[in-house]
Amino acid sequence: MISAHQKALVFSNQADSSAHSIEGATPADDQIAVPGDMEAELQHYNFLLEQLLGLISSGEDESVSRVLSVIRSGGSHRQILDMIEQQSESEGKAERNGAT
């Protein structure tokens, strides 16, 4: 959960970002320091998103459907990641067996 202080930091950074844009600063100059807990949470969501997009873009239709079913049923992030991992392993085994 984002605290009021963290929201204030983001808002403050957005205001600073607008000022820098006028002065010609690059987007890299507009980064803010993120507290440790928030950084870990961002990494978690980034990992979840990468795994999900990877499966959707390259997975079999049946695998994608199974993961979407877990999401739609209100599965936790852990359940979603576990299902993605299971589907990826199943597809990997199927590819190895089909290649022999």
Secondary structure, DSSP 8 states (H G I E B T S, - for coil): ---HHHHHHHHHHHHHHHHHHHHT--GGGG-----HHHHHHHHHHHHHHHHHHHHHHHS-HHHHHHHHHHHHTT--HHHHHHHHHHHHHHHHHHHHHHH-
